[in-house]
Amino acid sequence: MRKNISLEEAQELLMEHCPSLQTGYVGLQDSLGRVLAEDIVAKENIPPFARSPYDGYALRAEDTVKASPDSPVGLEIIEEVPAGYAPKKIVLPGTAVKILTGAPVPEGADAVIKFEETEVKDKKVLIFSKLKAGQNVVPAGEDVAQGDKIACLGAVISPPLVGLMASLGITEVPVYERPRIAIISTGDELLDVYEPLQPGKIRNSNSYTLAAYCRELEAQPFILATTRDKKEEVGLRLIEALEKADMVITTGGVSVGDYDVLDEAMEYIGAETLYWKIDIKPGSPNLAAVKGGKVILSLSGNPAAALVVFHLLGVPYIKKMAGRVDYLHPKIEVTLKNDFSKASPRRRFLRGKLRLEKGIAFMEVTGGQGNGVLHSMIGCNILAEIPAGSGPLQAGSKLSAFLLD
C-alpha cells in the first residue's frame, strides 16, 4: 500500500482498475445524457433532397442569362410544389415551377428566385435579373452527408445529437450501461435524514449529496444503511455493496483515530488497498481499494473534504467507467476575485464560482473553506489550485483551476 501520494498518482492508480461496462440499446427518447457505445455514421443525407429556402420559382439559371430590369425573361409556370410534396414535372427550357419554402427542387431546375423579385403575367413569371446555377438552392446533404460520422464512441448524447439521430431515422441508440454506485456512510454519530436530532449526533448528509452528484453523471446510485464504526459491520456492508454495484463510495473512518476502521475493514474482507492519504488539502485522509475488480473509494467524513476528493478522483473515474472519452476535468487559468488570507503549506484546492468579466476568467470563493463547510459547495463549479508552500494570496493572483462540468 502506498501512503501520502500525489493527486495524480492516486488518479493513475484508480484508472488502472477502471473496468468497461457492458453496452446495449435504448430508445431515442431515453438516450439524452447517455454515452455512445459506437460511432454514429449517417446512412442518408440531411436534407435528403435539394430544397428551396424561400417561397419562389425554381428554374434553369441558363434561361435568365439575358434577363434585365428593362427586358425581363418570361417563363411558363408549369406546376406548384408545396412543402411535403414531390414535383411531378421536369423543368425544361422556358419553364419554371412555383415552389414553397422547404419543397424539393424539381428535376431540371438549378436555381430559385424569390417571389418578391418577380412578377406574374399571363401564366408566366417575369425574371428581371440573371441567376447563377445553385443560387437559393439548399443542396442535399448540406447539414449531414451520407457516410459522415456525426458522433464518436464515448461522446455524451446531447439534445442536438438526439435531433440529428431523429433526422436520420435512428430509433435505437447504442450506449454504455449506467454505472451502479453503492454509497455507504460510516460513523456512530450519524442519523438518517428522517430521524430527530439527538445529543452528540448529526444527520448524514454525505450519502445524499454524493448520490445527487452521481445522478448528475447519469450513474445509478443507491444508498446503503449507515454503518457503525466496527470493522466487521463495515466489512459486511462493503461485501453487500460489492455484490450490487460496479463501484463503492464510503465516507468516514479514513483518518487515524481509534474509530477510523476503514483500513481494517478492507483487510477484513480481503480487499487490496491501493493507497492511503493524498497530499492535498482538504481531503487528505482517503483511501482506495479494489476487490473482485471493483474499486472502493473511501472519503473523509467531513462533507467538503469528501466532495473535493470526489470531484478530483471519483468523478473522472465514474465518467471513464461509463465509457466517456473526455473523463478528465478541463483546466483553465483564473484570476482570484477575493483575498485568501491563509497560508498553504500543503497543496490546497479552493472551492469557487467561475465569473467572466470583460473576457477575464475570475474565480470568486464561494464561502468558508473548512473541511466541514458543505455550504461552500453550493454554486461551486471550479476548484482552483494553490501550490504547496504558498502564503496568503491577494485578489488578482493567477491560479490554475479545474472546471467541474
C-alpha positions in Angstrom: 0.0 0.0 0.0 1.3 3.5 -0.9 0.9 6.3 1.5 0.5 10.1 1.2 0.8 10.1 -2.6 0.1 12.9 -5.0 -3.3 13.5 -6.5 -2.0 12.5 -9.9 -0.6 9.2 -8.6 -3.9 8.4 -6.9 -5.8 9.1 -10.1 -3.4 6.9 -12.1 -3.9 4.0 -9.6 -7.7 4.3 -9.8 -7.8 4.5 -13.6 -5.6 1.3 -13.9 -8.5 -0.5 -12.2 -11.4 1.1 -14.2 -13.5 -1.5 -16.0 -15.5 -1.0 -19.2 -19.2 -1.6 -18.6 -21.5 -3.6 -20.9 -23.3 -2.0 -23.8 -26.8 -2.1 -25.0 -29.5 -0.1 -26.8 -32.0 2.5 -25.5 -34.8 4.2 -27.3 -34.0 7.6 -28.9 -36.2 9.4 -26.4 -34.3 7.9 -23.5 -30.8 8.5 -24.8 -30.2 12.0 -23.6 -27.1 12.2 -21.3 -26.1 8.6 -22.1 -22.7 7.7 -23.5 -22.4 6.3 -27.0 -21.0 2.8 -27.3 -20.5 3.1 -31.1 -19.7 5.8 -33.7 -22.9 7.1 -35.3 -22.5 7.3 -39.1 -25.1 8.8 -41.4 -26.7 6.3 -43.7 -28.5 9.1 -45.6 -28.3 12.8 -46.4 -29.8 15.6 -44.3 -31.7 17.1 -46.0 -32.4 14.1 -48.2 -33.1 16.3 -51.3 -32.2 19.7 -52.7 -34.8 22.1 -51.4 -35.8 25.7 -51.6 -35.1 28.0 -48.7 -37.7 30.5 -49.9 -41.1 30.9 -51.5 -40.4 31.5 -55.1 -39.8 29.8 -58.5 -37.5 27.0 -59.4 -35.9 27.4 -62.9 -32.9 26.9 -65.1 -30.3 29.6 -64.5 -29.3 29.4 -68.1 -32.8 30.8 -69.0 -32.1 34.0 -67.1 -28.8 34.9 -68.9 -30.5 37.8 -70.8 -32.8 39.0 -68.1 -32.6 42.6 -67.0 -34.9 45.2 -65.4 -35.7 46.7 -68.8 -36.0 43.4 -70.6 -37.3 40.6 -68.3 -37.4 37.0 -69.3 -40.8 35.3 -69.1 -41.0 31.6 -68.1 -44.1 29.4 -68.3 -45.3 28.2 -64.8 -46.0 24.5 -65.2 -46.6 23.4 -61.6 -46.8 24.4 -58.0 -45.0 22.4 -55.3 -45.7 22.9 -51.6 -43.5 21.7 -48.8 -44.1 18.0 -48.2 -44.9 17.1 -51.8 -42.7 15.8 -54.6 -42.6 17.6 -58.0 -44.3 15.7 -60.9 -42.8 17.6 -63.8 -39.4 18.3 -65.2 -38.2 21.9 -65.7 -37.5 22.3 -69.3 -36.1 25.3 -71.2 -38.5 28.2 -70.9 -40.4 26.8 -67.9 -40.5 27.3 -64.1 -42.1 25.7 -61.1 -43.8 27.7 -58.3 -42.1 26.4 -55.2 -42.8 26.9 -51.5 -40.2 27.0 -48.7 -38.8 23.6 -47.9 -40.2 21.9 -51.1 -37.9 19.8 -53.2 -36.3 21.5 -56.2 -37.7 19.7 -59.3 -35.5 17.9 -61.8 -34.1 20.2 -64.5 -34.0 23.3 -62.2 -30.8 24.5 -60.7 -31.8 27.9 -59.1 -34.6 29.5 -57.2 -35.7 33.1 -57.3 -37.8 34.7 -54.5 -41.4 35.7 -55.1 -40.8 39.3 -54.3 -38.2 39.6 -57.1 -40.6 38.5 -59.8 -43.9 39.4 -61.4 -46.6 37.1 -62.8 -48.3 37.9 -66.0 -50.4 35.7 -68.3 -49.4 32.4 -66.5 -45.7 33.4 -66.9 -43.2 34.5 -64.2 -41.1 37.5 -65.2 -37.5 37.4 -64.2 -35.6 40.8 -64.0 -32.1 39.6 -63.2 -29.6 36.9 -64.1 -29.3 34.0 -61.7 -26.4 31.6 -61.1 -26.6 27.9 -61.0 -27.1 26.8 -57.4 -28.5 30.2 -56.3 -31.0 29.9 -53.5 -30.8 26.1 -53.5 -30.1 24.1 -50.3 -28.2 21.0 -51.6 -28.9 17.5 -50.4 -26.6 16.7 -47.5 -25.9 20.3 -46.7 -26.2 19.5 -42.9 -25.1 15.9 -43.0 -23.8 13.9 -45.9 -24.3 10.2 -46.2 -21.2 8.5 -44.7 -20.4 11.4 -42.3 -19.5 10.5 -38.7 -21.9 12.6 -36.7 -20.8 11.4 -33.2 -18.0 9.3 -31.9 -17.9 6.4 -29.4 -17.6 7.8 -25.9 -19.5 11.0 -26.6 -22.3 12.2 -24.3 -25.6 12.4 -26.1 -26.8 16.0 -26.3 -30.1 17.5 -27.4 -28.8 18.4 -30.9 -27.4 14.9 -31.3 -30.8 13.5 -30.4 -32.3 15.7 -33.1 -29.7 14.6 -35.7 -30.3 11.0 -35.0 -34.1 11.6 -35.3 -33.4 13.2 -38.7 -31.6 10.0 -39.7 -34.4 7.7 -38.6 -32.3 6.2 -35.7 -34.8 4.9 -33.1 -32.4 2.6 -31.1 -29.2 4.1 -29.8 -26.1 2.1 -28.7 -25.0 3.2 -25.3 -22.9 2.0 -22.3 -24.7 0.7 -19.3 -25.0 3.3 -16.5 -22.6 2.7 -13.6 -24.1 1.4 -10.4 -22.6 3.2 -7.4 -23.2 2.0 -3.9 -22.8 4.7 -1.2 -22.1 4.0 2.5 -21.6 6.4 5.3 -19.9 5.2 8.5 -19.9 6.7 11.9 -21.7 6.2 15.3 -22.6 9.8 15.3 -24.8 9.7 12.2 -28.5 9.9 12.0 -30.6 9.5 8.9 -32.5 12.4 7.4 -35.9 11.4 8.8 -34.6 10.9 12.4 -34.8 13.7 15.0 -31.6 15.2 16.3 -30.1 13.7 19.5 -27.3 14.9 21.7 -23.9 14.3 20.1 -25.5 13.2 16.8 -25.6 14.8 13.3 -27.6 13.9 10.2 -26.0 12.0 7.4 -25.7 14.5 4.5 -22.8 12.9 2.6 -24.8 9.9 1.2 -27.5 12.2 -0.2 -25.0 14.7 -1.6 -22.9 12.0 -3.3 -26.0 10.3 -4.7 -27.2 13.5 -6.2 -23.8 14.1 -7.9 -23.9 10.6 -9.2 -27.3 11.1 -10.8 -25.9 14.3 -12.5 -23.3 12.0 -14.0 -26.1 9.6 -15.3 -24.9 7.0 -12.9 -27.3 4.8 -10.8 -26.6 5.5 -7.1 -28.1 3.6 -4.2 -27.6 4.4 -0.5 -27.0 1.6 1.9 -27.7 1.9 5.6 -25.4 3.9 7.8 -22.8 1.7 9.5 -21.3 1.9 12.9 -17.5 2.2 13.5 -16.9 -1.5 13.7 -14.7 -3.2 11.2 -16.9 -6.3 11.0 -20.0 -4.2 10.4 -18.3 -2.0 7.8 -16.8 -5.1 6.1 -20.2 -6.8 5.8 -21.7 -3.7 4.4 -18.9 -3.4 1.9 -19.5 -7.0 0.8 -23.2 -6.3 0.3 -22.3 -3.2 -1.7 -19.8 -5.0 -3.9 -22.4 -7.6 -4.8 -24.8 -5.0 -6.1 -22.6 -2.3 -7.6 -19.8 -1.5 -10.1 -18.2 0.8 -7.6 -18.5 1.6 -3.9 -18.0 5.0 -2.3 -17.8 5.4 1.5 -17.4 8.4 3.8 -15.9 8.5 7.3 -13.4 6.3 9.1 -10.3 7.0 7.0 -8.2 9.1 9.4 -6.0 7.9 12.3 -8.5 7.9 15.2 -9.4 5.0 17.3 -12.7 4.7 15.5 -11.4 5.0 11.9 -11.7 1.5 10.8 -11.9 1.5 7.0 -8.4 0.2 6.6 -9.1 -2.6 9.0 -12.4 -3.3 7.2 -10.5 -3.6 3.9 -8.2 -6.2 5.4 -11.1 -8.0 6.9 -12.8 -8.5 3.6 -9.6 -9.3 1.7 -9.5 -6.1 -0.4 -6.2 -4.8 -1.8 -5.6 -1.2 -0.5 -4.1 0.8 -3.3 -3.2 3.9 -1.3 -3.9 5.8 1.9 -3.9 9.6 2.0 -3.2 12.0 -0.8 -1.0 15.1 -0.3 -3.7 17.8 -0.7 -6.0 19.9 1.5 -8.9 19.4 2.0 -9.5 15.7 1.8 -6.1 14.2 2.5 -7.5 11.3 4.6 -8.9 9.0 2.0 -8.1 5.6 0.6 -8.8 3.4 -2.4 -9.0 -0.3 -2.5 -10.0 -3.0 -5.0 -11.8 -6.3 -4.6 -13.0 -8.6 -7.3 -12.1 -6.0 -9.9 -14.2 -3.3 -8.3 -12.9 -0.1 -6.7 -13.8 1.1 -3.3 -13.2 4.8 -2.8 -13.3 5.8 0.8 -13.6 9.6 1.5 -13.4 11.8 4.6 -16.5 12.1 6.8 -16.2 15.9 6.6 -18.6 17.0 3.8 -16.5 19.5 2.0 -13.3 17.4 2.1 -15.3 14.3 0.9 -16.8 16.3 -2.1 -13.5 17.9 -3.2 -11.8 14.5 -3.4 -15.0 13.0 -5.0 -14.7 15.7 -7.8 -11.0 15.2 -8.2 -10.9 11.4 -8.2 -14.4 9.9 -8.2 -16.0 11.9 -11.0 -13.3 11.2 -13.5 -13.4 7.5 -12.5 -17.2 7.3 -12.9 -17.0 9.1 -16.3 -14.4 6.7 -17.6 -16.3 3.7 -16.3 -19.4 5.0 -18.1 -17.4 5.0 -21.4 -16.7 8.7 -21.7 -13.5 9.7 -23.5 -13.5 13.2 -22.0 -13.4 12.0 -18.4 -10.8 14.4 -17.0 -11.8 17.9 -15.8 -10.6 20.7 -18.2 -8.1 23.1 -16.7 -8.1 26.9 -17.1 -6.2 29.8 -15.6 -8.3 32.0 -13.3 -7.8 35.3 -11.5 -8.7 35.2 -7.8 -11.5 37.6 -7.1 -11.1 37.7 -3.4 -8.2 37.8 -1.0 -7.4 34.4 0.6 -5.7 35.1 4.0 -4.5 31.6 4.9 -1.1 30.1 4.1 -1.0 26.8 2.2 1.9 24.7 3.4 0.2 21.8 1.6 -1.2 21.8 -2.0 -4.7 23.3 -1.5 -7.9 23.4 -3.6 -10.2 26.3 -3.2 -13.9 26.0 -3.9 -15.3 28.8 -6.0 -17.5 30.0 -8.8 -16.3 31.0 -12.3 -17.2 34.5 -13.3 -16.4 36.0 -16.7 -15.9 39.8 -16.6 -14.7 41.7 -19.7 -13.3 38.5 -21.1 -11.3 37.6 -18.0 -12.0 34.4 -16.1 -12.3 35.2 -12.4 -12.8 32.8 -9.5 -15.0 34.0 -6.6 -14.5 32.0 -3.4 -17.9 30.5 -2.5 -17.6 30.7 1.3 -15.7 29.2 4.2 -13.0 26.7 3.1 -13.1 24.5 6.2 -13.3 20.7 5.8 -16.8 20.5 7.0 -18.3 23.6 5.3 -20.8 22.0 2.9 -22.4 25.4 2.1 -19.3 26.4 0.1 -20.1 23.7 -2.4 -23.4 25.5 -3.4 -22.6 27.3 -6.7 -19.1 25.8 -6.8 -18.2 25.0 -10.4 -14.4 25.3 -10.1 -11.6 24.1 -7.9 -8.6 26.4 -8.0 -5.2 25.0 -7.0 -2.8 26.8 -4.6 0.7 25.3 -4.8 2.3 23.9 -1.7 4.3 26.4 0.3 2.2 29.4 -0.7 1.5 32.2 1.7 -1.7 34.3 1.8 -3.0 35.3 -1.7 -4.3 38.7 -2.8 -7.1 39.3 -5.1 -5.7 39.3 -8.7 -3.5 36.3 -8.1 -3.4 33.8 -11.0 -4.3 30.2 -10.3 -4.7 27.0 -12.3 -8.2 25.5 -11.8 -10.3 22.5 -12.7 -13.7 23.2 -14.3 -16.3 21.0 -12.6 -18.5 20.1 -15.6 
